[in-house]
Amino acid sequence: MKGNNDTSNKILIIDDEEQILKSIGELLQRAGFDCITASNSTSGLALLQRERPLVVITDLKMEEDRSGIHVLEQAKDIDPDAVVILYTAHGDVSVTRDAFKKGAFDFIPKVVQTHHDILTPVERAFRFAKIQRENQLLKSQLDMDEKTSFYGAVGSSQIMLDLFDQVKRVAQTNANVLITGDTGTGKEVIARGIHHYSKRADESFVPVVVSALPESLLEGELFGHIKGAFTSATSDKAGLFEAANKGTIFLDEIGEVPLQTQPKLLRVLQERKVRRLGSVQERDIDVRIISATNQDPIKLIEKDKLREDLYFRLNVVHVHIPPLKARKEDIPVLAYHFLKKYRNVGLVEVEKISPDALFILQEYDWPGNVRQLQNAIESAIAVATREVIRPEDLPEPIRPSQKRVFLDAAEDADFKAAKDRVVKSFERQYLETLLEKHHNNISKVAQEANLNRKSIYRMLESLDIDIRKK
């Protein structure tokens, strides 16, 4: 089977058994991989040198030929970033450990139960290999391209490139902007960027976290007051809208503005005038309003927490920032952006992120979004003892627990027994999670797991899970 010049999906398979070589090659080709094959280690390593596949899969023990360990060692000499999977019918724990120490990515047993036993580790290996190559590229391009950044926001996914293009155009207008997105996605960063690229850039940017102000003080802070307006008003004070005159005011968490204050805010937006508390005098203001919320504004309207007319005034232009888990291709470029920012905060100057660590970062779901990733990189740099961030430098919640399970399982067992333990552990955790989620409703568990009810009952019995006790 011949490959083409595109290495993005190319895999090299080495085995001296023709039938196995053919069957694995056909399986992977049907799955969309570009396969090249070799029947011995010498020709396989020559193909690796010439074709530079992303992933290599090789038999551990070949008749009258060098072993898979030799292929692994030579592959690493040719390409230190080579991603090599070994497969074998022999379950020797010492050989397995030696292979992992020398850089093997994974092991696959020759006697597999389903196609997924081969496809799953191969797909994971390709994800890792692509992250590794992207890591190399990013390391050489620590200064972000103008196209992939907007003020302090960074992203290379199409959705973020489109967003950057949108806000750069919007910045040139005076239109009010409503920014929505989960907590930690960078709503204030985008707001500051809009101000920075606007004609108001030389004037004030005034951020207001609405929820941080007590309801009794909010109006006085926003609109100002005159002396004697209330007990503690010992002098006249300009409000934040006046402070932002000619510039931009950013109202964060706009959904927290009390209903009784919303008509006054609406009037400011409509009339472009503000009246201090206790005063009858109106003052003209020229302010651009950017607001933000981590809630769905339509649902806030339905719950009578946000006036519809105020929403329409605020939402002249709507910008939505997607959560980080919806744009994981942005994680490497963000990680290196924060590496550049914090590289000197630790005991050593950190230069790069290891492929293993970057792989973990991309596999994590980031409930705290970009802010959580920023904190994770800063934390990793603070504890790093080398010039590279390694998996053990990452905060504990981010590091996957599965790796520790595998090592424990393999400690005193051969490959097949260790794998059986890991699989059973996964099946138990997976089923118990679904059972708890669906309150032991087997039909719903089967539906979500995409299995039939008989299979679920069979697994419950084999794992000795008694739902009557739950």
C-alpha positions, 0 to 999 in steps of 0.5 A: 500500500503506497502513501501520498505526500500528505503526512497528516493522516499517514501511518506506517505498519511493520510486521513480518506476518503478511496476513496480519499486515494486510488485515490491520492495513485494510482496517485502518484504511477503511477508517480513513488512514493513509497506510504504508506497510513494511514486512521487516524492520529494515524496509520499515525504517527506510520508509519512516526516513522517507515518508515521515508518517505521523504514527508507526505501529510495529510488531514487538517480536518478528521472526528472523528480524530485529525486534519492535524495541529495535524499531522503536529505538531507531525510529526515535533516532530518526525522529525524536518525536516519532509516535510508536505503537507496539503490538504483540501476542506476548505479555511480558511486563518487563518488556512493556516497561522497557518499551515505555521507558524508551518512548513507546506511545502504547501497546496493542494486543495481537488478539483483539476483541473488536476493531475499536481495540486497534482504532482507539489507540491509533486515533489517540496516537494521531491526536497526540502526534498532531499536537506534538507537531503543532507544539513545535510550530508554536514554540517557534512562533511565540509572538502571536500573529495579528490575525490570531489575536485581538488585544489580549484575546488569542485564538486560531480556531475559525470561530475565533478568527471570525469573532476577531474580524467582527469586533475589529469592524464593530470597534470602528463604530459607536454602536452599543455591544452586548457580549455573552459567554460563560464565566472565564471566556474573556468578555472584559478582554474583548470589551477592552479590545473594542475600546482600544481599536475604537476612535475613543481609545485615548479616552477612559475605559470604565469597567463596572462589575454590577454584582459587586456593588450593593443595590443601595449604592449602585445608582449613586455609583452609576449616576452620581449624587449631590451633597445631601442626596442621602445621609452619607452624601457629604459632597457632590460626586460624579457617577461612573457614566460621567467618568466615562464621558467621551470614552467607554463604560463596560457594564459586566453582569448586566443581568444583575442590575435591579429591576427598579434601576433598569428604567433609569439606565434605559433613559441614559441610553436613550437620551444620552443624559444623566441626572445625579441622585438628588439633583434636577439638573441633567448632564449630557454624556457621550459614552459608548456602552458595552455590556456583558453577561454569562447568562442567556439574556432571553431567559432573563427577559422570560424570568422578568429579570431584564427589561426587553426594551433595555435589552434591545438598547444594549444589544445593538451588536451581539458578540458571543464568546464560545466556551473553551471546550468548544474550541479546543484547537485554541488551547495550544496557542493560548497555552503558549500565549500565557507561557510568554506572559509568565515564563519568568515567574518561577525558579527557572525560565520556562521555554516550552510545553512538553507534548505530553503536557500539551496533550493533557491540556487539550483533553481537559474540558476547562469548566473555568474556560480561558481564565482557568487555563491561564491560572494552570499555566502560571501555576505550572511555571511556578513549580517547574524545575526544568525549562519545559512544562511536564505533566507533573507540573500541571495542577492536580485537577487537570492531570488525568487519573487514568494514567495512575490506574494503568500503572497500578494495574500493570504493576504485578500482571502481564499485559492481558491481565493488566488490560482486563483490570483497567477495562473492568475499572472503566466499565464499573466507573462508567456504569455506576455514573450512568446508573446514578445519573438515571436513578437506576433506570436500565432503559435510559442507561442502555440508551445513553450507552448505545447498548441493549438492555441485555448487555447492560444486565450482563455487565452488571452481573459480571461486575457484581453491581447490585442496583437493588442496594443503590 
